[in-house]
């Protein structure tokens, strides 16, 4: 068998997240980043005058990606310390540089800096997914900018909108998420090399109290690792509130996606809009006719997980003691990567759904026309006033007739006959033909088409231009 069925595997990697996101949080990526950080530290220390040779640096670089995992794993069983096990394994491969690996650093130098690097890369991939969803939705909004549809408040029929205008509400929330993501991403800073309690005491010893050299360590490491700066102060670790900020961004995206998935599932129940459904797809094991909104349900399910997962870094951050405790480690190893993998899966589903949305204009029109007489009562009343009627008297009559028509629909199962009732009432002085001429749906959508055009031009187009190099992604779901 090509697959191991005897142990637990995460559904996030088996079913939902992309290979790209999985690699960012893979063991290989983590340990290769550790080695990059050790090289950056050694280069910095050499450039600042420590007795480290170019030959030693070259030896470290030659094994930067060729990791002897079996040696590290065997060592960890002996010493119960993952960082020191990999220091040992790297030293086995690099005997000339063995003595200067991890010089002056503590475990958090590689552990925490790597976490920041991986979260930063993860946020960039999330941003790519996000702008592609925005682009796909903007095309949908433009395509249906003028198609009238019932709006709903409290899931009760309300003043009509357009299908495209409704899509702009989904886009608007994603733009808020993008704004939050960029704010956090632009503020990501490395921990740097601060030592066991954040005081850089080891470097004061190494550089014999040379403050100028010590001050240069963090900026030089940051530059080598592609960051603008390191945090100014810390204990042994970077503040765990950073994890909270990052997961709050992911939770914001999950909220937006969940809301979208709810709307599509309700619209699919009304048979107005459907998510993609493949020819060979089975909706139910018992009811063969069913076309369940599986993709949107999966989006909602994963979003629920992310929304609950955001509590983890909050608890971790609030319960840290002084300069460092280790009760964050096991939690972070699970909660942070899985939030990224889940959001990756959510956005791939979002993109896949929007790319294949099916709209049924005839059903939309049928539902709209069944309710439109109620929506048109104000216009009808104004026409009757123009024909010589009394506004207050007509308001009461139209209220009574609306109740009667509603009773016919709900209690007797009849079609909405409000127009017929109004035409038969002499107080209105309007015939049925006059009334039916008011039933043009486009008269009741307000500025919806214009709002779509204005919104896409002013808010969405600049974003799509800024991230044009990231656009064009198509999402296929694996299962």
ZAMARGU-4260 file (C-alpha; in steps of 0.2 Angstrom, whole numbers, plus 5000, padded with zeros to 4 digits):
<rodrens>
0) 5000/5000/5000 | 5006/5017/4996 | 4998/5025/5011 | 5000/5022/5029 | 4983/5019/5037
5) 4988/5013/5054 | 4992/5031/5062 | 4984/5047/5064 | 4986/5060/5050 | 4979/5078/5050
10) 4965/5081/5038 | 4972/5098/5035 | 4987/5090/5026 | 4978/5075/5019 | 4962/5084/5012
15) 4962/5103/5013 | 4979/5113/5013 | 4990/5116/4998 | 5007/5108/4996 | 5014/5126/4996
20) 5007/5130/5014 | 5011/5113/5020 | 5029/5115/5015 | 5031/5132/5024 | 5027/5123/5040
25) 5036/5107/5036 | 5050/5100/5046 | 5062/5102/5031 | 5058/5120/5030 | 5060/5123/5048
30) 5077/5114/5050 | 5084/5122/5034 | 5079/5139/5041 | 5088/5135/5057 | 5104/5132/5047
35) 5102/5148/5038 | 5100/5157/5054 | 5116/5148/5061 | 5125/5154/5045 | 5119/5172/5047
40) 5125/5172/5065 | 5142/5165/5061 | 5144/5178/5046 | 5139/5192/5057 | 5151/5187/5071
45) 5165/5185/5059 | 5161/5202/5051 | 5161/5210/5068 | 5178/5203/5072 | 5177/5186/5080
50) 5189/5173/5076 | 5178/5163/5063 | 5186/5159/5046 | 5179/5160/5029 | 5183/5141/5028
55) 5171/5138/5042 | 5157/5148/5034 | 5159/5139/5018 | 5158/5122/5027 | 5142/5128/5035
60) 5135/5134/5019 | 5139/5117/5010 | 5127/5108/5022 | 5114/5121/5023 | 5101/5110/5015
65) 5108/5093/5016 | 5102/5089/5034 | 5107/5072/5042 | 5090/5069/5051 | 5095/5052/5057
70) 5109/5059/5067 | 5098/5073/5075 | 5084/5061/5079 | 5096/5049/5087 | 5104/5063/5097
75) 5087/5070/5103 | 5083/5053/5111 | 5098/5055/5122 | 5097/5073/5126 | 5079/5077/5124
80) 5083/5094/5116 | 5079/5097/5098 | 5090/5112/5095 | 5105/5105/5103 | 5102/5089/5093
85) 5103/5098/5077 | 5118/5108/5083 | 5126/5091/5086 | 5121/5084/5069 | 5127/5100/5060
90) 5143/5099/5069 | 5145/5081/5063 | 5144/5086/5045 | 5155/5102/5048 | 5169/5097/5059
95) 5179/5113/5056 | 5165/5124/5060 | 5158/5113/5074 | 5165/5124/5088 | 5157/5141/5082
100) 5139/5134/5078 | 5126/5143/5089 | 5140/5154/5097 | 5132/5165/5110 | 5114/5160/5105
105) 5100/5152/5115 | 5087/5140/5108 | 5075/5154/5104 | 5088/5161/5092 | 5083/5148/5079
110) 5066/5143/5086 | 5058/5160/5088 | 5066/5168/5073 | 5061/5153/5062 | 5043/5155/5069
115) 5043/5173/5063 | 5050/5169/5046 | 5037/5155/5043 | 5023/5165/5049 | 5028/5179/5038
120) 5030/5167/5023 | 5013/5160/5027 | 5005/5177/5028 | 5012/5181/5011 | 5004/5165/5003
125) 4988/5169/5012 | 4988/5186/5004 | 4991/5179/4987 | 4975/5168/4990 | 4965/5182/4996
130) 4968/5194/4982 | 4964/5180/4969 | 4947/5178/4978 | 4944/5197/4978 | 4948/5197/4959
135) 4936/5182/4955 | 4922/5190/4966 | 4925/5207/4957 | 4922/5199/4940 | 4906/5190/4947
140) 4900/5207/4954 | 4903/5216/4937 | 4894/5202/4928 | 4878/5203/4938 | 4879/5221/4943
145) 4861/5224/4935 | 4852/5208/4939 | 4839/5212/4952 | 4836/5200/4966 | 4827/5200/4982
150) 4837/5207/4997 | 4834/5200/5014 | 4834/5207/5031 | 4832/5194/5045 | 4830/5182/5030
155) 4813/5190/5026 | 4811/5198/5009 | 4816/5216/5008 | 4819/5230/4996 | 4827/5222/4980
160) 4846/5224/4977 | 4856/5216/4963 | 4866/5200/4963 | 4882/5210/4959 | 4879/5222/4973
165) 4877/5208/4986 | 4894/5201/4980 | 4902/5218/4984 | 4897/5215/5002 | 4908/5199/5002
170) 4922/5209/4993 | 4921/5223/5006 | 4924/5211/5020 | 4939/5203/5011 | 4947/5220/5008
175) 4946/5223/5027 | 4955/5207/5030 | 4968/5212/5017 | 4971/5228/5026 | 4973/5219/5043
180) 4984/5207/5035 | 4996/5220/5027 | 4997/5229/5044 | 5002/5214/5053 | 5014/5208/5039
185) 5022/5225/5038 | 5025/5225/5057 | 5034/5207/5058 | 5051/5208/5066 | 5064/5195/5070
190) 5068/5192/5088 | 5086/5193/5083 | 5099/5186/5095 | 5095/5192/5113 | 5102/5178/5123
195) 5094/5168/5138 | 5084/5182/5146 | 5085/5195/5132 | 5100/5205/5139 | 5113/5200/5126
200) 5125/5196/5141 | 5134/5182/5131 | 5138/5195/5117 | 5144/5207/5130 | 5157/5193/5135
205) 5161/5188/5117 | 5164/5206/5111 | 5172/5212/5127 | 5159/5225/5131 | 5160/5233/5114
210) 5143/5241/5113 | 5144/5247/5095 | 5147/5229/5089 | 5134/5222/5100 | 5121/5235/5094
215) 5125/5230/5076 | 5122/5211/5078 | 5103/5211/5077 | 5102/5223/5062 | 5115/5213/5052
220) 5106/5196/5056 | 5089/5204/5051 | 5096/5210/5034 | 5104/5193/5030 | 5087/5185/5034
225) 5077/5198/5023 | 5069/5208/5037 | 5070/5226/5040 | 5073/5225/5059 | 5072/5215/5075
230) 5062/5218/5090 | 5070/5232/5101 | 5067/5222/5118 | 5062/5205/5123 | 5064/5191/5136
235) 5071/5175/5129 | 5057/5175/5117 | 5048/5187/5106 | 5031/5192/5114 | 5018/5179/5111
240) 5006/5193/5107 | 5013/5192/5090 | 5005/5175/5087 | 4989/5182/5093 | 4990/5196/5081
245) 4994/5184/5067 | 4980/5172/5071 | 4968/5186/5073 | 4971/5191/5055 | 4968/5173/5050
250) 4952/5172/5061 | 4946/5188/5052 | 4947/5179/5035 | 4938/5164/5042 | 4924/5176/5048
255) 4922/5183/5030 | 4923/5166/5022 | 4910/5159/5034 | 4898/5173/5031 | 4900/5170/5012
260) 4897/5152/5014 | 4882/5155/5024 | 4874/5166/5011 | 4878/5154/4997 | 4870/5139/5006
265) 4854/5149/5009 | 4854/5155/4991 | 4856/5137/4986 | 4841/5132/4997 | 4831/5145/4987
270) 4838/5137/4971 | 4844/5155/4965 | 4863/5152/4966 | 4873/5136/4967 | 4891/5131/4971
275) 4899/5120/4958 | 4893/5102/4957 | 4903/5090/4947 | 4894/5077/4935 | 4900/5062/4945
280) 4898/5070/4962 | 4886/5062/4975 | 4876/5073/4986 | 4869/5060/4998 | 4871/5042/5001
285) 4852/5040/5003 | 4844/5054/4993 | 4852/5052/4975 | 4843/5069/4969 | 4852/5080/4982
290) 4865/5093/4977 | 4872/5097/4994 | 4883/5113/4996 | 4898/5102/5001 | 4911/5115/4997
295) 4903/5129/5007 | 4899/5118/5021 | 4918/5113/5022 | 4922/5132/5022 | 4911/5135/5037
300) 4918/5120/5046 | 4936/5125/5044 | 4931/5143/5048 | 4924/5137/5064 | 4940/5128/5068
305) 4950/5144/5065 | 4939/5155/5075 | 4941/5143/5090 | 4960/5141/5087 | 4963/5160/5089
310) 4960/5157/5108 | 4976/5147/5110 | 4989/5161/5107 | 4979/5172/5118 | 4980/5160/5133
315) 4998/5156/5129 | 5002/5175/5129 | 4993/5179/5145 | 5001/5165/5155 | 5019/5167/5151
320) 5030/5170/5166 | 5043/5184/5167 | 5057/5181/5153 | 5052/5164/5148 | 5042/5148/5151
325) 5040/5133/5140 | 5022/5130/5142 | 5019/5138/5125 | 5029/5126/5115 | 5018/5111/5112
330) 5003/5123/5110 | 5012/5134/5097 | 5018/5119/5087 | 5000/5114/5084 | 4989/5130/5084
335) 4999/5141/5073 | 5003/5130/5058 | 4985/5122/5059 | 4977/5140/5058 | 4988/5143/5042
340) 4984/5127/5034 | 4965/5129/5038 | 4964/5146/5031 | 4974/5140/5016 | 4961/5127/5013
345) 4947/5140/5016 | 4953/5152/5003 | 4956/5138/4990 | 4938/5132/4993 | 4932/5151/4992
350) 4941/5153/4975 | 4935/5136/4969 | 4917/5141/4973 | 4917/5158/4966 | 4925/5152/4950
355) 4911/5140/4947 | 4896/5149/4954 | 4880/5145/4945 | 4866/5159/4945 | 4848/5155/4940
360) 4840/5171/4934 | 4823/5164/4931 | 4822/5157/4948 | 4828/5174/4955 | 4815/5183/4945
365) 4801/5172/4950 | 4805/5175/4969 | 4807/5193/4966 | 4790/5195/4956 | 4781/5185/4970
370) 4786/5198/4983 | 4788/5214/4972 | 4770/5220/4974 | 4773/5222/4993 | 4789/5232/4989
375) 4780/5243/4976 | 4766/5249/4988 | 4774/5265/4991 | 4776/5269/4973 | 4758/5263/4970
380) 4752/5274/4984 | 4761/5289/4976 | 4753/5286/4959 | 4736/5285/4968 | 4739/5301/4976
385) 4743/5309/4959 | 4726/5302/4953 | 4717/5312/4967 | 4718/5301/4982 | 4720/5305/5000
390) 4738/5299/5006 | 4733/5295/5024 | 4717/5285/5018 | 4726/5276/5005 | 4740/5271/5017
395) 4728/5263/5028 | 4719/5254/5014 | 4735/5248/5006 | 4740/5241/5023 | 4724/5231/5025
400) 4725/5225/5007 | 4743/5219/5010 | 4738/5209/5025 | 4724/5201/5015 | 4736/5197/5001
405) 4748/5190/5014 | 4735/5179/5021 | 4730/5172/5004 | 4749/5167/5001 | 4752/5160/5018
410) 4736/5152/5023 | 4728/5147/5007 | 4744/5144/4996 | 4738/5156/4983 | 4749/5168/4972
415) 4752/5186/4978 | 4736/5195/4972 | 4739/5212/4980 | 4739/5220/4963 | 4721/5213/4959
420) 4715/5218/4976 | 4721/5236/4974 | 4714/5237/4956 | 4697/5232/4963 | 4697/5245/4976
425) 4689/5261/4970 | 4700/5272/4982 | 4715/5270/4971 | 4708/5274/4954 | 4721/5263/4946
430) 4718/5248/4934 | 4727/5232/4934 | 4737/5237/4918 | 4743/5253/4927 | 4748/5243/4942
435) 4757/5230/4932 | 4768/5243/4923 | 4775/5248/4940 | 4782/5230/4942 | 4798/5233/4933
440) 4811/5226/4945 | 4825/5238/4939 | 4815/5252/4947 | 4817/5246/4964 | 4836/5242/4966
445) 4841/5260/4969 | 4859/5264/4964 | 4864/5246/4966 | 4872/5245/4948 | 4880/5261/4950
450) 4887/5257/4968 | 4895/5241/4960 | 4903/5251/4947 | 4910/5264/4959 | 4915/5252/4972
455) 4925/5241/4959 | 4933/5256/4952 | 4938/5265/4968 | 4941/5251/4980 | 4945/5235/4971
460) 4954/5240/4955 | 4969/5248/4964 | 4971/5233/4975 | 4971/5222/4959 | 4983/5233/4951
465) 4995/5233/4966 | 4995/5214/4966 | 4993/5210/4948 | 5008/5199/4948 | 4999/5187/4960
470) 4983/5185/4950 | 4978/5171/4939 | 4977/5157/4952 | 4964/5143/4949 | 4960/5132/4964
475) 4956/5114/4962 | 4951/5105/4978 | 4958/5088/4981 | 4944/5079/4989
</rodrens>
